[in-house]
């Protein structure tokens, strides 16, 4: 593994959509049966898949899956956690899902004053923080690995700017380089779960519906009232979208222009209307 190449790959990794098949696991994993011992990767060589991925979450969603959030875990669309993740895992099929057991090295950036059109890449965020357009702090997280070299890269939550971007990159380089160090101990953790396509469809439709209502400025209670009969199973998902995208938990709160713009961006030009 050429560490510098891996770090560069991580910094330029395409953004993934959490929830569209990919579900992150909190520390300890979601409820469910743990695979039998022989199925789990016992050593690093057993982790036959390696990848770099970038994704962003609302601060409340990040808190639910134990990703570091700097400050309060409440907030609306202008507070997000951008995560750069290097992971290696063994994928274990079970109950129609694919469970990724291995390790993860994460750089989690809590961003405030985020606008809907802003690029969610680390260099862009660092430059935006430098000129005061956003407020951002970063923190490292390592799951499934421990040892002298890993523990040596211990940095408290740090303001993100052009100067500390260099420190963040150096820290990622040190952690990724420490993976193969003889002092590093590996203990597999559940990193993520891949849902079958069919299982994601009802939730995906409910999320698209909620985004469509948000884009049109509909209150949460109105979005619920617009539902046709037989759609009661969507209500929890709709409420979750309103909270995570717009920071709305009250039934009669009017979505802000920023929340409407964020919903429009997430829909990517698609128009969603109830039928």
C-alpha positions as CSV (number, residue, x, y, z in Angstrom):
1,X,0.0,0.0,0.0
2,X,1.5,3.4,-1.1
3,X,0.3,5.7,1.7
4,X,0.5,9.0,-0.2
5,X,-1.6,7.5,-3.1
6,X,-4.2,6.2,-0.7
7,X,-4.5,9.6,1.0
8,X,-4.9,11.4,-2.3
9,X,-7.5,8.8,-3.3
10,X,-9.3,9.6,-0.1
11,X,-9.2,13.3,-0.6
12,X,-10.8,12.9,-4.1
13,X,-13.2,10.0,-3.4
14,X,-16.6,10.5,-4.9
15,X,-19.4,11.4,-2.5
16,X,-21.6,8.4,-1.6
17,X,-25.2,8.6,-0.5
18,X,-25.7,7.1,3.0
19,X,-29.0,5.3,3.1
20,X,-29.2,4.4,-0.6
21,X,-28.2,0.8,0.1
22,X,-25.3,1.8,2.3
23,X,-26.1,2.0,6.0
24,X,-23.5,2.9,8.5
25,X,-23.2,0.9,11.7
26,X,-22.8,2.6,15.1
27,X,-20.1,1.3,17.4
28,X,-21.1,-2.2,18.3
29,X,-23.2,-2.5,15.1
30,X,-27.0,-2.4,14.7
31,X,-29.2,-5.0,16.5
32,X,-29.0,-8.4,14.9
33,X,-27.1,-11.6,15.0
34,X,-23.3,-11.5,15.0
35,X,-21.8,-13.9,12.4
36,X,-20.1,-17.0,13.8
37,X,-16.5,-16.5,14.8
38,X,-14.9,-18.3,11.9
39,X,-16.7,-16.0,9.5
40,X,-15.2,-12.8,10.9
41,X,-11.8,-11.6,9.6
42,X,-9.2,-12.7,12.0
43,X,-6.3,-10.7,10.5
44,X,-5.8,-7.8,8.2
45,X,-5.2,-10.1,5.2
46,X,-8.7,-11.4,5.6
47,X,-10.1,-8.0,4.7
48,X,-10.2,-8.6,1.0
49,X,-11.9,-5.3,0.1
50,X,-10.4,-1.9,0.5
51,X,-11.9,1.4,-0.5
52,X,-12.0,5.2,0.1
53,X,-15.3,6.9,0.3
54,X,-16.7,10.3,1.2
55,X,-20.2,11.0,2.5
56,X,-22.0,13.6,4.6
57,X,-24.7,13.3,7.3
58,X,-26.8,15.6,9.4
59,X,-25.3,16.1,12.8
60,X,-28.2,14.1,14.4
61,X,-27.7,11.1,12.0
62,X,-23.9,11.2,12.6
63,X,-24.5,11.1,16.4
64,X,-26.8,8.1,15.9
65,X,-24.0,6.0,14.3
66,X,-21.3,7.2,16.6
67,X,-19.4,9.4,14.2
68,X,-17.8,12.3,16.0
69,X,-19.8,15.5,16.1
70,X,-18.1,18.7,17.5
71,X,-20.7,20.7,19.4
72,X,-24.4,20.0,19.7
73,X,-26.0,17.0,17.8
74,X,-29.0,19.2,17.0
75,X,-29.2,21.6,14.0
76,X,-30.7,22.1,10.7
77,X,-29.6,21.9,7.1
78,X,-26.7,24.3,7.7
79,X,-24.9,21.9,10.0
80,X,-23.5,18.7,8.5
81,X,-20.7,16.2,9.2
82,X,-18.5,15.5,6.2
83,X,-16.7,12.2,6.5
84,X,-13.6,11.0,4.6
85,X,-13.3,7.2,5.3
86,X,-10.6,4.7,4.5
87,X,-11.9,1.2,5.2
88,X,-11.0,-2.4,4.6
89,X,-13.4,-5.2,5.3
90,X,-14.6,-8.7,4.7
91,X,-18.2,-8.8,3.4
92,X,-20.4,-11.4,5.1
93,X,-23.8,-12.2,3.6
94,X,-26.6,-12.7,6.1
95,X,-30.4,-12.3,6.2
96,X,-30.3,-10.9,2.6
97,X,-27.9,-8.2,3.6
98,X,-24.1,-7.8,3.3
99,X,-22.3,-6.9,6.5
100,X,-18.9,-5.2,6.2
101,X,-16.6,-6.3,9.1
102,X,-13.2,-4.8,9.3
103,X,-11.6,-1.4,10.2
104,X,-12.2,2.2,9.3
105,X,-10.1,5.4,9.6
106,X,-12.3,8.5,9.5
107,X,-11.8,12.2,9.3
108,X,-15.0,13.8,10.4
109,X,-15.6,17.5,9.7
110,X,-18.5,19.3,11.5
111,X,-19.5,22.2,9.3
112,X,-21.7,25.1,10.3
113,X,-23.1,27.9,8.1
114,X,-23.2,25.5,5.2
115,X,-25.1,26.6,2.1
116,X,-26.9,24.3,-0.2
117,X,-24.7,24.9,-3.2
118,X,-21.3,24.5,-1.4
119,X,-19.0,21.7,-2.5
120,X,-18.4,19.1,0.2
121,X,-14.7,18.4,-0.4
122,X,-12.1,18.9,2.3
123,X,-9.9,21.3,0.3
124,X,-12.9,23.5,-0.6
125,X,-14.2,23.4,3.0
126,X,-10.8,24.4,4.3
127,X,-10.6,27.3,1.9
128,X,-14.1,28.4,2.7
129,X,-13.3,28.3,6.5
130,X,-10.2,30.3,5.9
131,X,-12.2,33.2,4.5
132,X,-15.0,32.9,7.1
133,X,-17.7,31.6,4.8
134,X,-18.2,28.6,7.1
135,X,-17.2,27.3,10.5
136,X,-15.6,23.9,10.5
137,X,-13.9,21.6,13.0
138,X,-12.4,18.2,12.3
139,X,-11.7,15.1,14.4
140,X,-10.2,11.7,13.7
141,X,-11.8,8.4,14.4
142,X,-10.3,4.9,14.2
143,X,-12.4,1.8,14.5
144,X,-11.0,-1.8,14.7
145,X,-7.3,-0.8,15.0
146,X,-5.2,0.0,18.1
147,X,-1.5,0.2,18.8
148,X,1.5,2.4,19.5
149,X,1.5,4.1,16.0
150,X,-2.2,4.4,15.9
151,X,-2.4,5.9,19.4
152,X,0.4,8.3,18.6
153,X,-1.9,10.2,16.2
154,X,-4.1,11.7,18.9
155,X,-5.3,15.1,18.0
156,X,-8.1,17.0,19.8
157,X,-11.0,18.6,17.8
158,X,-9.3,21.2,15.6
159,X,-10.5,24.2,13.7
160,X,-10.4,23.6,9.9
161,X,-8.5,26.1,7.8
162,X,-5.8,26.0,5.1
163,X,-3.0,25.5,7.7
164,X,-4.8,22.7,9.6
165,X,-5.8,21.1,6.4
166,X,-2.2,20.2,6.0
167,X,-2.2,18.7,9.6
168,X,-5.3,16.7,8.8
169,X,-3.7,15.3,5.6
170,X,-0.5,14.4,7.6
171,X,-2.6,12.7,10.3
172,X,-4.4,10.6,7.7
173,X,-1.1,9.7,6.2
174,X,0.3,8.6,9.6
175,X,-2.8,6.5,10.4
176,X,-3.0,4.8,7.1
177,X,0.7,4.1,7.2
178,X,0.3,2.6,10.7
179,X,-2.1,0.0,9.5
180,X,0.6,-2.4,8.5
181,X,2.9,-1.6,11.5
182,X,3.8,-4.7,13.6
183,X,2.5,-3.0,16.7
184,X,-1.0,-2.4,15.3
185,X,-3.6,-4.8,16.6
186,X,-6.7,-5.6,14.5
187,X,-10.1,-6.4,16.0
188,X,-12.9,-6.5,13.4
189,X,-15.8,-4.1,13.9
190,X,-19.1,-3.8,11.9
191,X,-18.5,-0.8,9.7
192,X,-21.5,-0.8,7.4
193,X,-24.4,-2.8,6.1
194,X,-25.4,-3.1,2.4
195,X,-29.2,-3.5,2.1
196,X,-30.7,-5.4,-0.9
197,X,-32.1,-3.1,-3.5
198,X,-35.7,-4.2,-3.0
199,X,-35.5,-3.5,0.7
200,X,-34.5,0.1,0.1
201,X,-37.3,1.0,-2.3
202,X,-40.1,1.9,0.2
203,X,-37.8,4.0,2.3
204,X,-36.3,5.7,-0.8
205,X,-39.8,6.6,-2.1
206,X,-40.8,8.0,1.3
207,X,-37.6,10.1,1.4
208,X,-38.2,11.4,-2.1
209,X,-41.8,12.3,-1.2
210,X,-40.6,14.2,1.9
211,X,-38.0,16.1,-0.1
212,X,-40.6,17.0,-2.6
213,X,-42.9,18.4,0.2
214,X,-39.9,20.3,1.7
215,X,-39.0,21.8,-1.7
216,X,-42.5,23.2,-2.0
217,X,-42.3,24.7,1.5
218,X,-44.9,22.4,3.0
219,X,-45.1,22.1,6.8
220,X,-44.5,18.6,8.3
221,X,-48.2,18.3,9.3
222,X,-49.2,19.2,5.7
223,X,-46.8,16.6,4.3
224,X,-48.4,14.0,6.5
225,X,-51.9,15.2,5.6
226,X,-51.1,14.9,1.9
227,X,-50.4,11.2,2.2
228,X,-52.9,8.9,0.6
229,X,-54.5,6.0,2.5
230,X,-52.2,3.0,3.1
231,X,-49.0,5.1,3.5
232,X,-48.8,5.2,7.3
233,X,-45.5,3.3,7.2
234,X,-43.9,6.3,5.6
235,X,-44.6,8.7,8.5
236,X,-41.5,7.9,10.5
237,X,-39.2,8.3,7.4
238,X,-40.9,11.6,6.5
239,X,-40.4,13.0,10.0
240,X,-36.7,11.9,9.9
241,X,-36.1,13.7,6.6
242,X,-37.7,16.9,7.9
243,X,-35.5,16.7,11.0
244,X,-32.2,15.8,9.3
245,X,-32.5,17.9,6.2
246,X,-34.3,21.0,7.6
247,X,-33.9,20.7,11.4
248,X,-37.7,20.6,11.7
249,X,-39.4,18.6,14.5
250,X,-42.5,20.8,15.1
251,X,-45.5,19.9,12.9
252,X,-46.3,23.6,12.1
253,X,-42.8,24.9,11.4
254,X,-42.5,26.5,8.0
255,X,-39.4,25.3,6.0
256,X,-36.8,28.0,5.5
257,X,-35.6,29.1,2.0
258,X,-32.3,27.3,2.8
259,X,-34.1,24.1,3.7
260,X,-36.2,24.3,0.4
261,X,-32.9,24.8,-1.6
262,X,-31.3,21.9,0.1
263,X,-34.2,19.6,-0.7
264,X,-34.1,20.8,-4.3
265,X,-30.4,20.1,-4.5
266,X,-30.9,16.6,-3.1
267,X,-33.7,15.9,-5.6
268,X,-31.3,16.9,-8.4
269,X,-34.1,18.5,-10.5
270,X,-36.6,15.7,-10.1
271,X,-40.2,16.8,-9.3
272,X,-42.1,14.8,-6.7
273,X,-45.9,15.3,-6.1
274,X,-48.3,13.2,-4.1
275,X,-50.8,11.1,-6.1
